[in-house]
Amino acid sequence: MLSAPRVRRPSRPLLSAAAALLLTLGLTAPATAAAPSNPVARAPQVWPQPKSMHADSGQLTVPDRVVGVLGPGTDPSARRLVESVLRDAGAEHIVTVQAGEKPPASRLTVYLGGPGENTATGTALRKLRAKSPAGLPSGGYVLASGRSHGRALVALSGADTTGTFYAAQTLRQLVTENRVPAVTVRVWPTAALRGVIEGFYGTPWSHAERLRQLDFHGRTKQNVYVYSPKDDDYLRARWRDAHPPAELAKLRELVDRARANHVRFTYAFSPGLSVCYSSDADIKALTAKFDSLYDIGVRSFAIPLDDISYTKWNCAADEAEFGTGGGAAGAAQARLLNAVWREFSATHTGLQPLLCTCPTPVARR
């Protein structure tokens, strides 16, 4: 299980047990993973531990000039990370060529991109006797390094762009000083969703802390961050009000940082303190709020309805329409969620399914 990043505020807890839920980590942690097939003594540790890791005693040196072979779909975040790793390891000049072009002579050539990103990487994998990641689930990847006919090669190939980004994160862990061990790593996640819900009461994380959290997600190959701090008035007490421009700009930066780290940014509204379930005006208010966040890149939404009463309505019209009791609350909440999502999704593309509705009677048991 992952913990939140260290934040130097000992006077307050960052996450409560109920609200800051850590989602199951899909890339198995070292405590439960199978041992690598053929580990090398003193080889750098890869975490989460790979499903399969074959290594030998060979090592590649990162020279001052490296050739990178890219494809038209090579993930930009993976490219930036690989180039940063190579520069930190001593590469002063990184010459890039496109798939289909003959790479110039180099003491190290790096192929980056999975089957859908870079067709040249498949050839490099075959030269290194490594299988393609084709058929692995999202986030799966193969990383291979070694020599073929005297040439030093590294190939990073994801089942999708997220997998290629994760392969780049693994390369970051493998490189020690200016050396890359000769290895073949094959990894795939065992859970689709892996991440953190910032959903606690009290002082929320700062903007800088959230940015660090998203970078932490990228480094540890997590893919979901749910924004739901209970003391953010604009998602709870003042959910009908538009975010001020300065706050919206911060949210946009979080969305962009999440995308760069291959993390799904989910915005979770909590309108239950004041919503009138039977009100068409409140349905329009929710969809208008969704609109403003869609415009800054949010594609994943949640409407949790926990931590509220289901025996007291916020407007007389709800009791008249739905009655009383848990069943009435469930019917009212279902009407609201279905109406909002039907109206919003009809005119917006690229949306993830609505998440975490947390109906009140279930949440209170």
Secondary structure in CASP SS format (residue, H / E / C, confidence):
PFRMAT SS
TARGET T0000
AUTHOR 0000-0000-0000
METHOD secondary structure of the structure
MODEL  1
M C 1.00
L C 1.00
S C 1.00
A C 1.00
P C 1.00
R C 1.00
V C 1.00
R C 1.00
R C 1.00
P C 1.00
S C 1.00
R C 1.00
P C 1.00
L C 1.00
L C 1.00
S C 1.00
A C 1.00
A C 1.00
A C 1.00
A C 1.00
L C 1.00
L E 1.00
L C 1.00
T C 1.00
L C 1.00
G C 1.00
L C 1.00
T C 1.00
A C 1.00
P C 1.00
A C 1.00
T C 1.00
A C 1.00
A C 1.00
A C 1.00
P C 1.00
S C 1.00
N E 1.00
P C 1.00
V C 1.00
A C 1.00
R C 1.00
A C 1.00
P C 1.00
Q C 1.00
V C 1.00
W C 1.00
P C 1.00
Q C 1.00
P C 1.00
K C 1.00
S E 1.00
M E 1.00
H E 1.00
A E 1.00
D E 1.00
S E 1.00
G E 1.00
Q E 1.00
L E 1.00
T E 1.00
V C 1.00
P C 1.00
D C 1.00
R E 1.00
V E 1.00
V E 1.00
G E 1.00
V E 1.00
L E 1.00
G C 1.00
P C 1.00
G C 1.00
T C 1.00
D C 1.00
P H 1.00
S H 1.00
A H 1.00
R H 1.00
R H 1.00
L H 1.00
V H 1.00
E H 1.00
S H 1.00
V H 1.00
L H 1.00
R H 1.00
D H 1.00
A C 1.00
G C 1.00
A C 1.00
E C 1.00
H E 1.00
I E 1.00
V E 1.00
T E 1.00
V E 1.00
Q E 1.00
A C 1.00
G C 1.00
E C 1.00
K C 1.00
P C 1.00
P C 1.00
A C 1.00
S C 1.00
R C 1.00
L C 1.00
T E 1.00
V E 1.00
Y E 1.00
L E 1.00
G C 1.00
G C 1.00
P C 1.00
G C 1.00
E C 1.00
N C 1.00
T H 1.00
A H 1.00
T H 1.00
G H 1.00
T H 1.00
A H 1.00
L H 1.00
R H 1.00
K H 1.00
L C 1.00
R C 1.00
A C 1.00
K C 1.00
S C 1.00
P C 1.00
A C 1.00
G C 1.00
L C 1.00
P C 1.00
S C 1.00
G C 1.00
G C 1.00
Y E 1.00
V E 1.00
L E 1.00
A E 1.00
S E 1.00
G E 1.00
R E 1.00
S E 1.00
H C 1.00
G C 1.00
R E 1.00
A E 1.00
L E 1.00
V E 1.00
A E 1.00
L E 1.00
S E 1.00
G E 1.00
A C 1.00
D C 1.00
T H 1.00
T H 1.00
G H 1.00
T H 1.00
F H 1.00
Y H 1.00
A H 1.00
A H 1.00
Q H 1.00
T H 1.00
L H 1.00
R H 1.00
Q H 1.00
L H 1.00
V C 1.00
T E 1.00
E C 1.00
N C 1.00
R E 1.00
V E 1.00
P E 1.00
A E 1.00
V E 1.00
T E 1.00
V E 1.00
R E 1.00
V E 1.00
W C 1.00
P C 1.00
T C 1.00
A C 1.00
A C 1.00
L C 1.00
R C 1.00
G E 1.00
V E 1.00
I E 1.00
E E 1.00
G C 1.00
F C 1.00
Y C 1.00
G C 1.00
T C 1.00
P C 1.00
W C 1.00
S C 1.00
H H 1.00
A H 1.00
E H 1.00
R H 1.00
L H 1.00
R H 1.00
Q H 1.00
L H 1.00
D H 1.00
F H 1.00
H H 1.00
G H 1.00
R H 1.00
T C 1.00
K C 1.00
Q C 1.00
N C 1.00
V E 1.00
Y E 1.00
V E 1.00
Y E 1.00
S C 1.00
P C 1.00
K C 1.00
D C 1.00
D C 1.00
D H 1.00
Y H 1.00
L H 1.00
R C 1.00
A C 1.00
R C 1.00
W C 1.00
R C 1.00
D C 1.00
A C 1.00
H C 1.00
P C 1.00
P H 1.00
A H 1.00
E H 1.00
L H 1.00
A H 1.00
K H 1.00
L H 1.00
R H 1.00
E H 1.00
L H 1.00
V H 1.00
D H 1.00
R H 1.00
A H 1.00
R H 1.00
A H 1.00
N C 1.00
H C 1.00
V C 1.00
R E 1.00
F E 1.00
T E 1.00
Y E 1.00
A E 1.00
F C 1.00
S C 1.00
P H 1.00
G H 1.00
L H 1.00
S C 1.00
V C 1.00
C C 1.00
Y C 1.00
S C 1.00
S C 1.00
D H 1.00
A H 1.00
D H 1.00
I H 1.00
K H 1.00
A H 1.00
L H 1.00
T H 1.00
A H 1.00
K H 1.00
F H 1.00
D H 1.00
S H 1.00
L H 1.00
Y H 1.00
D C 1.00
I C 1.00
G C 1.00
V C 1.00
R C 1.00
S E 1.00
F E 1.00
A E 1.00
I C 1.00
P C 1.00
L C 1.00
D C 1.00
D C 1.00
I C 1.00
S C 1.00
Y C 1.00
T C 1.00
K C 1.00
W C 1.00
N C 1.00
C C 1.00
A H 1.00
A H 1.00
D H 1.00
E H 1.00
A H 1.00
E H 1.00
F H 1.00
G C 1.00
T C 1.00
G C 1.00
G H 1.00
G H 1.00
A H 1.00
A H 1.00
G H 1.00
A H 1.00
A H 1.00
Q H 1.00
A H 1.00
R H 1.00
L H 1.00
L H 1.00
N H 1.00
A H 1.00
V H 1.00
W H 1.00
R H 1.00
E H 1.00
F H 1.00
S H 1.00
A C 1.00
T C 1.00
H C 1.00
T C 1.00
G C 1.00
L C 1.00
Q C 1.00
P C 1.00
L C 1.00
L E 1.00
C C 1.00
T C 1.00
C C 1.00
P C 1.00
T H 1.00
P H 1.00
V H 1.00
A H 1.00
R C 1.00
R C 1.00
END
